[in-house]
Amino acid sequence: MNMGEFSDEQLAGQRLMVGFDGTDLNSDLMFLIDTIKVGGIILFAGNLSAPDQIKSLCVSIQEYAASCGQPPLFIAIDQEGGQVARLKKP
C-alpha cells in the first residue's frame, strides 16, 4: 500500500499502537483494526501463553488486517528485560 492512497481514517489510525485483552483475535481487536484502523498492536503478559499461541495470534492479526484493506500492522511486545520479561522460556 502506498501511504498516498490512505484515507484520512487510515492516516489517523496509523499513529495509534494499542493493547487489548485476550490471547486471540477477538471482536474488540477486530474493531480496533477494521474501524479504528490502528497502525500497531502491543502485546502484554495477558496476551501471551505459549510460543505457538503467540505465532498464531500474530498471523491472525495480520491476515485480518489484510482482509480489511489495511497495511501490515506493527506488532510489538512489552519486553524490557530484567524484572519486566514478558517472553519466558517455553
Secondary structure, DSSP 4 states (H G I P E B T S, - for coil): --GGG--HHHHHHTT-EE--SSSS--HHHHHIIIII--SEEEE-GGG-S-HHHHHHHHHHHHHHHHHTTPPPPEEEE---BTTB------
